[in-house]
Amino acid sequence: RDPADVITVTATDPDSSANANISYWFVGGNEEGAFSINSVSGLISSLRQLDRELVSYYRLNVSASDQGNPPCVNYTLVVVTVGDENDNAPNFTRRVYAVSVQENGTVGQELVQVEATDADSADLENNVIRFSIDPAFRHTFAISPQLGQLITRQLLDYETTRSYRFQVTATDRNGTANGLNDTAWIVVTVTDINDNPPNFVGSTRNTIREDSPPGTVVFTVEVEDADSGENGRVS
């Protein structure tokens, strides 16, 4: 947080006059100079922005001394705990998650698990991440909000769609609207299997004269196969 007043330490002295005038000083724990103390009032203030992800707490040793000769001194320990703010967005471990899957697999098949980290603490669920995917693809895929596991919601067909590319979002604060977020890409490549039989094209009937010589072409058949590669090669 920004520089601010933290706490006021107070000591009492039953003496009178100068013997009862108290001064406050740091005697340890403020080596980095993150705090100041008013020697008269005992007000402790931060001098700069504190970052909980760097230092979560400070142990400040404070002395209170009077003006006697010799002075009397006493000490106290002030523990300053730095509260967390949601100042760190989630961060995906990869920018692109690419996976290949055969068509006609089972519905509910796990394809990939995305991961993200958040440097904030669990205070106010600042580091609790929830995952979501582009709504346009939710009829085909689903993602576990807590675990980031992507599964299929319907059978994939290579002949219909050969690849999918969509964004996945990680949102902290348990996925609430005021959470910070990060995005990555998921690329799903569908591979072909031999799931389509050959199909004859057009008519399979023809007429030939009875006196046709040997070697006369009777008919040329045409066949189509919707599969790719060797799966679509017909003999």
FILUM-326752 format. One record per residue (C-alpha): residue in three letters; x, y, z. Coordinates in nm, 2 decimals, padded with zeros to 4 digits. Example, Ala and Ser with C-alpha at 12.3 -4.5 7.8 and 13.67 -1.06 7.14 Angstrom:
! FILUM-326752
<atom code="ALA" east="01.23" north="-00.45" up="00.78"/>
<atom code="SER" east="01.37" north="-00.11" up="00.71"/>
This chain:
! FILUM-326752
<atom code="ARG" east="00.00" north="00.00" up="00.00"/>
<atom code="ASP" east="00.10" north="00.37" up="-00.03"/>
<atom code="PRO" east="00.29" north="00.55" up="00.26"/>
<atom code="ALA" east="00.06" north="00.58" up="00.56"/>
<atom code="ASP" east="00.05" north="00.60" up="00.94"/>
<atom code="VAL" east="00.08" north="00.26" up="01.09"/>
<atom code="ILE" east="00.06" north="00.28" up="01.47"/>
<atom code="THR" east="00.15" north="00.50" up="01.76"/>
<atom code="VAL" east="00.36" north="00.36" up="02.04"/>
<atom code="THR" east="00.32" north="00.51" up="02.39"/>
<atom code="ALA" east="00.53" north="00.49" up="02.70"/>
<atom code="THR" east="00.47" north="00.65" up="03.04"/>
<atom code="ASP" east="00.72" north="00.77" up="03.30"/>
<atom code="PRO" east="00.62" north="00.86" up="03.66"/>
<atom code="ASP" east="00.91" north="01.09" up="03.70"/>
<atom code="SER" east="00.88" north="01.47" up="03.66"/>
<atom code="SER" east="01.03" north="01.74" up="03.45"/>
<atom code="ALA" east="01.31" north="01.63" up="03.21"/>
<atom code="ASN" east="01.32" north="01.29" up="03.37"/>
<atom code="ALA" east="00.97" north="01.22" up="03.23"/>
<atom code="ASN" east="01.03" north="01.35" up="02.87"/>
<atom code="ILE" east="01.03" north="01.04" up="02.65"/>
<atom code="SER" east="01.19" north="01.00" up="02.31"/>
<atom code="TYR" east="01.12" north="00.71" up="02.07"/>
<atom code="TRP" east="01.37" north="00.55" up="01.84"/>
<atom code="PHE" east="01.41" north="00.24" up="01.62"/>
<atom code="VAL" east="01.69" north="00.01" up="01.75"/>
<atom code="GLY" east="01.63" north="-00.28" up="01.50"/>
<atom code="GLY" east="01.41" north="-00.42" up="01.23"/>
<atom code="ASN" east="01.41" north="-00.11" up="01.01"/>
<atom code="GLU" east="01.73" north="-00.17" up="00.83"/>
<atom code="GLU" east="01.56" north="-00.12" up="00.49"/>
<atom code="GLY" east="01.43" north="00.22" up="00.60"/>
<atom code="ALA" east="01.07" north="00.13" up="00.52"/>
<atom code="PHE" east="00.94" north="00.31" up="00.83"/>
<atom code="SER" east="00.99" north="00.63" up="01.03"/>
<atom code="ILE" east="00.91" north="00.71" up="01.39"/>
<atom code="ASN" east="00.83" north="01.05" up="01.54"/>
<atom code="SER" east="01.07" north="01.07" up="01.83"/>
<atom code="VAL" east="00.82" north="01.29" up="02.03"/>
<atom code="SER" east="00.48" north="01.13" up="01.95"/>
<atom code="GLY" east="00.58" north="00.77" up="01.88"/>
<atom code="LEU" east="00.39" north="00.77" up="01.55"/>
<atom code="ILE" east="00.52" north="00.50" up="01.32"/>
<atom code="SER" east="00.46" north="00.56" up="00.95"/>
<atom code="SER" east="00.56" north="00.38" up="00.63"/>
<atom code="LEU" east="00.79" north="00.57" up="00.40"/>
<atom code="ARG" east="00.72" north="00.38" up="00.08"/>
<atom code="GLN" east="00.48" north="00.14" up="-00.08"/>
<atom code="LEU" east="00.49" north="-00.20" up="00.08"/>
<atom code="ASP" east="00.47" north="-00.52" up="-00.12"/>
<atom code="ARG" east="00.34" north="-00.82" up="00.06"/>
<atom code="GLU" east="00.48" north="-01.06" up="-00.20"/>
<atom code="LEU" east="00.83" north="-00.93" up="-00.11"/>
<atom code="VAL" east="00.80" north="-00.89" up="00.27"/>
<atom code="SER" east="00.49" north="-01.01" up="00.45"/>
<atom code="TYR" east="00.57" north="-00.86" up="00.79"/>
<atom code="TYR" east="00.82" north="-00.65" up="00.98"/>
<atom code="ARG" east="00.95" north="-00.68" up="01.34"/>
<atom code="LEU" east="01.04" north="-00.33" up="01.46"/>
<atom code="ASN" east="01.23" north="-00.29" up="01.78"/>
<atom code="VAL" east="01.15" north="00.04" up="01.94"/>
<atom code="SER" east="01.32" north="00.21" up="02.24"/>
<atom code="ALA" east="01.16" north="00.47" up="02.48"/>
<atom code="SER" east="01.42" north="00.67" up="02.67"/>
<atom code="ASP" east="01.37" north="00.96" up="02.91"/>
<atom code="GLN" east="01.60" north="01.27" up="02.95"/>
<atom code="GLY" east="01.74" north="01.17" up="03.29"/>
<atom code="ASN" east="02.11" north="01.15" up="03.35"/>
<atom code="PRO" east="02.17" north="00.87" up="03.30"/>
<atom code="PRO" east="01.86" north="00.81" up="03.09"/>
<atom code="CYS" east="01.63" north="00.51" up="03.16"/>
<atom code="VAL" east="01.54" north="00.30" up="02.86"/>
<atom code="ASN" east="01.28" north="00.04" up="02.79"/>
<atom code="TYR" east="01.20" north="-00.15" up="02.47"/>
<atom code="THR" east="00.90" north="-00.29" up="02.29"/>
<atom code="LEU" east="00.85" north="-00.50" up="01.97"/>
<atom code="VAL" east="00.61" north="-00.38" up="01.70"/>
<atom code="VAL" east="00.50" north="-00.64" up="01.44"/>
<atom code="VAL" east="00.37" north="-00.49" up="01.12"/>
<atom code="THR" east="00.18" north="-00.74" up="00.91"/>
<atom code="VAL" east="00.14" north="-00.63" up="00.54"/>
<atom code="GLY" east="-00.22" north="-00.70" up="00.42"/>
<atom code="ASP" east="-00.26" north="-00.84" up="00.07"/>
<atom code="GLU" east="-00.41" north="-00.65" up="-00.22"/>
<atom code="ASN" east="-00.51" north="-00.80" up="-00.54"/>
<atom code="ASP" east="-00.22" north="-00.64" up="-00.73"/>
<atom code="ASN" east="-00.10" north="-00.95" up="-00.92"/>
<atom code="ALA" east="-00.29" north="-01.10" up="-01.21"/>
<atom code="PRO" east="-00.29" north="-01.47" up="-01.28"/>
<atom code="ASN" east="-00.02" north="-01.60" up="-01.52"/>
<atom code="PHE" east="-00.06" north="-01.90" up="-01.75"/>
<atom code="THR" east="00.24" north="-02.14" up="-01.75"/>
<atom code="ARG" east="00.21" north="-02.15" up="-02.14"/>
<atom code="ARG" east="00.08" north="-01.91" up="-02.40"/>
<atom code="VAL" east="-00.05" north="-02.18" up="-02.62"/>
<atom code="TYR" east="-00.18" north="-02.53" up="-02.53"/>
<atom code="ALA" east="-00.18" north="-02.75" up="-02.83"/>
<atom code="VAL" east="-00.33" north="-03.10" up="-02.84"/>
<atom code="SER" east="-00.41" north="-03.36" up="-03.11"/>
<atom code="VAL" east="-00.71" north="-03.59" up="-03.07"/>
<atom code="GLN" east="-00.86" north="-03.86" up="-03.29"/>
<atom code="GLU" east="-01.21" north="-03.79" up="-03.43"/>
<atom code="ASN" east="-01.50" north="-03.99" up="-03.29"/>
<atom code="GLY" east="-01.34" north="-04.02" up="-02.94"/>
<atom code="THR" east="-01.57" north="-04.05" up="-02.64"/>
<atom code="VAL" east="-01.77" north="-03.76" up="-02.51"/>
<atom code="GLY" east="-01.61" north="-03.63" up="-02.19"/>
<atom code="GLN" east="-01.26" north="-03.72" up="-02.30"/>
<atom code="GLU" east="-00.99" north="-03.51" up="-02.13"/>
<atom code="LEU" east="-00.78" north="-03.32" up="-02.39"/>
<atom code="VAL" east="-00.54" north="-03.10" up="-02.19"/>
<atom code="GLN" east="-00.51" north="-02.94" up="-01.85"/>
<atom code="VAL" east="-00.42" north="-02.57" up="-01.84"/>
<atom code="GLU" east="-00.23" north="-02.42" up="-01.54"/>
<atom code="ALA" east="-00.19" north="-02.06" up="-01.41"/>
<atom code="THR" east="-00.02" north="-01.92" up="-01.10"/>
<atom code="ASP" east="-00.10" north="-01.60" up="-00.89"/>
<atom code="ALA" east="00.16" north="-01.43" up="-00.67"/>
<atom code="ASP" east="-00.10" north="-01.29" up="-00.43"/>
<atom code="SER" east="-00.20" north="-01.46" up="-00.11"/>
<atom code="ALA" east="-00.52" north="-01.64" up="-00.02"/>
<atom code="ASP" east="-00.65" north="-01.34" up="00.17"/>
<atom code="LEU" east="-00.99" north="-01.25" up="00.02"/>
<atom code="GLU" east="-00.93" north="-01.53" up="-00.23"/>
<atom code="ASN" east="-00.68" north="-01.30" up="-00.42"/>
<atom code="ASN" east="-00.49" north="-01.61" up="-00.56"/>
<atom code="VAL" east="-00.79" north="-01.84" up="-00.61"/>
<atom code="ILE" east="-00.81" north="-01.89" up="-00.98"/>
<atom code="ARG" east="-01.11" north="-02.00" up="-01.19"/>
<atom code="PHE" east="-01.09" north="-02.10" up="-01.56"/>
<atom code="SER" east="-01.33" north="-02.03" up="-01.84"/>
<atom code="ILE" east="-01.33" north="-02.07" up="-02.22"/>
<atom code="ASP" east="-01.47" north="-01.86" up="-02.51"/>
<atom code="PRO" east="-01.85" north="-01.90" up="-02.49"/>
<atom code="ALA" east="-01.86" north="-01.96" up="-02.87"/>
<atom code="PHE" east="-01.70" north="-02.30" up="-02.82"/>
<atom code="ARG" east="-01.88" north="-02.42" up="-02.51"/>
<atom code="HIS" east="-02.12" north="-02.64" up="-02.71"/>
<atom code="THR" east="-01.81" north="-02.84" up="-02.82"/>
<atom code="PHE" east="-01.58" north="-02.82" up="-02.52"/>
<atom code="ALA" east="-01.61" north="-02.77" up="-02.14"/>
<atom code="ILE" east="-01.34" north="-02.68" up="-01.88"/>
<atom code="SER" east="-01.32" north="-02.75" up="-01.51"/>
<atom code="PRO" east="-01.33" north="-02.41" up="-01.34"/>
<atom code="GLN" east="-01.11" north="-02.53" up="-01.05"/>
<atom code="LEU" east="-00.87" north="-02.77" up="-01.22"/>
<atom code="GLY" east="-00.84" north="-02.63" up="-01.58"/>
<atom code="GLN" east="-00.91" north="-02.97" up="-01.74"/>
<atom code="LEU" east="-01.06" north="-02.93" up="-02.09"/>
<atom code="ILE" east="-01.30" north="-03.21" up="-02.21"/>
<atom code="THR" east="-01.52" north="-03.27" up="-02.51"/>
<atom code="ARG" east="-01.89" north="-03.22" up="-02.49"/>
<atom code="GLN" east="-01.96" north="-03.38" up="-02.83"/>
<atom code="LEU" east="-01.80" north="-03.61" up="-03.08"/>
<atom code="LEU" east="-01.54" north="-03.44" up="-03.30"/>
<atom code="ASP" east="-01.55" north="-03.51" up="-03.67"/>
<atom code="TYR" east="-01.24" north="-03.45" up="-03.88"/>
<atom code="GLU" east="-01.45" north="-03.42" up="-04.20"/>
<atom code="THR" east="-01.65" north="-03.14" up="-04.04"/>
<atom code="THR" east="-01.39" north="-02.94" up="-03.85"/>
<atom code="ARG" east="-01.02" north="-03.02" up="-03.86"/>
<atom code="SER" east="-00.90" north="-02.78" up="-03.59"/>
<atom code="TYR" east="-01.03" north="-02.55" up="-03.32"/>
<atom code="ARG" east="-00.85" north="-02.24" up="-03.18"/>
<atom code="PHE" east="-01.00" north="-02.05" up="-02.89"/>
<atom code="GLN" east="-00.90" north="-01.85" up="-02.58"/>
<atom code="VAL" east="-00.90" north="-01.97" up="-02.22"/>
<atom code="THR" east="-00.92" north="-01.72" up="-01.94"/>
<atom code="ALA" east="-00.78" north="-01.75" up="-01.58"/>
<atom code="THR" east="-00.95" north="-01.51" up="-01.33"/>
<atom code="ASP" east="-00.84" north="-01.46" up="-00.97"/>
<atom code="ARG" east="-01.07" north="-01.36" up="-00.68"/>
<atom code="ASN" east="-01.24" north="-01.69" up="-00.73"/>
<atom code="GLY" east="-01.35" north="-01.58" up="-01.08"/>
<atom code="THR" east="-01.55" north="-01.28" up="-00.96"/>
<atom code="ALA" east="-01.61" north="-00.98" up="-01.18"/>
<atom code="ASN" east="-01.35" north="-00.76" up="-01.00"/>
<atom code="GLY" east="-01.08" north="-01.03" up="-01.03"/>
<atom code="LEU" east="-00.77" north="-00.98" up="-01.25"/>
<atom code="ASN" east="-00.73" north="-01.22" up="-01.55"/>
<atom code="ASP" east="-00.49" north="-01.36" up="-01.80"/>
<atom code="THR" east="-00.56" north="-01.54" up="-02.13"/>
<atom code="ALA" east="-00.39" north="-01.81" up="-02.34"/>
<atom code="TRP" east="-00.48" north="-02.00" up="-02.65"/>
<atom code="ILE" east="-00.60" north="-02.36" up="-02.68"/>
<atom code="VAL" east="-00.55" north="-02.53" up="-03.02"/>
<atom code="VAL" east="-00.72" north="-02.87" up="-03.08"/>
<atom code="THR" east="-00.62" north="-03.06" up="-03.39"/>
<atom code="VAL" east="-00.85" north="-03.33" up="-03.49"/>
<atom code="THR" east="-00.69" north="-03.63" up="-03.66"/>
<atom code="ASP" east="-00.86" north="-03.86" up="-03.92"/>
<atom code="ILE" east="-00.96" north="-04.22" up="-03.86"/>
<atom code="ASN" east="-01.10" north="-04.45" up="-04.13"/>
<atom code="ASP" east="-01.46" north="-04.40" up="-04.03"/>
<atom code="ASN" east="-01.61" north="-04.34" up="-04.38"/>
<atom code="PRO" east="-01.67" north="-04.62" up="-04.63"/>
<atom code="PRO" east="-01.62" north="-04.56" up="-05.00"/>
<atom code="ASN" east="-01.93" north="-04.45" up="-05.19"/>
<atom code="PHE" east="-02.00" north="-04.51" up="-05.56"/>
<atom code="VAL" east="-02.08" north="-04.20" up="-05.75"/>
<atom code="GLY" east="-02.35" north="-04.18" up="-06.02"/>
<atom code="SER" east="-02.52" north="-04.47" up="-06.20"/>
<atom code="THR" east="-02.38" north="-04.83" up="-06.17"/>
<atom code="ARG" east="-02.58" north="-04.96" up="-06.48"/>
<atom code="ASN" east="-02.48" north="-04.96" up="-06.85"/>
<atom code="THR" east="-02.58" north="-05.13" up="-07.17"/>
<atom code="ILE" east="-02.34" north="-05.30" up="-07.41"/>
<atom code="ARG" east="-02.40" north="-05.46" up="-07.75"/>
<atom code="GLU" east="-02.38" north="-05.83" up="-07.77"/>
<atom code="ASP" east="-02.13" north="-05.81" up="-08.07"/>
<atom code="SER" east="-01.89" north="-05.58" up="-07.89"/>
<atom code="PRO" east="-01.53" north="-05.70" up="-07.94"/>
<atom code="PRO" east="-01.31" north="-05.82" up="-07.65"/>
<atom code="GLY" east="-01.15" north="-05.52" up="-07.46"/>
<atom code="THR" east="-01.45" north="-05.30" up="-07.51"/>
<atom code="VAL" east="-01.49" north="-05.06" up="-07.21"/>
<atom code="VAL" east="-01.81" north="-05.15" up="-07.04"/>
<atom code="PHE" east="-01.82" north="-04.90" up="-06.76"/>
<atom code="THR" east="-01.60" north="-04.68" up="-06.55"/>
<atom code="VAL" east="-01.70" north="-04.66" up="-06.19"/>
<atom code="GLU" east="-01.63" north="-04.35" up="-05.97"/>
<atom code="VAL" east="-01.58" north="-04.38" up="-05.60"/>
<atom code="GLU" east="-01.55" north="-04.12" up="-05.33"/>
<atom code="ASP" east="-01.41" north="-04.15" up="-04.97"/>
<atom code="ALA" east="-01.45" north="-03.87" up="-04.72"/>
<atom code="ASP" east="-01.15" north="-03.98" up="-04.52"/>
<atom code="SER" east="-00.80" north="-03.83" up="-04.58"/>
<atom code="GLY" east="-00.46" north="-03.97" up="-04.67"/>
<atom code="GLU" east="-00.44" north="-04.34" up="-04.70"/>
<atom code="ASN" east="-00.78" north="-04.37" up="-04.53"/>
<atom code="GLY" east="-00.93" north="-04.20" up="-04.84"/>
<atom code="ARG" east="-00.74" north="-04.40" up="-05.10"/>
<atom code="VAL" east="-00.96" north="-04.65" up="-05.28"/>
<atom code="SER" east="-00.87" north="-04.96" up="-05.48"/>
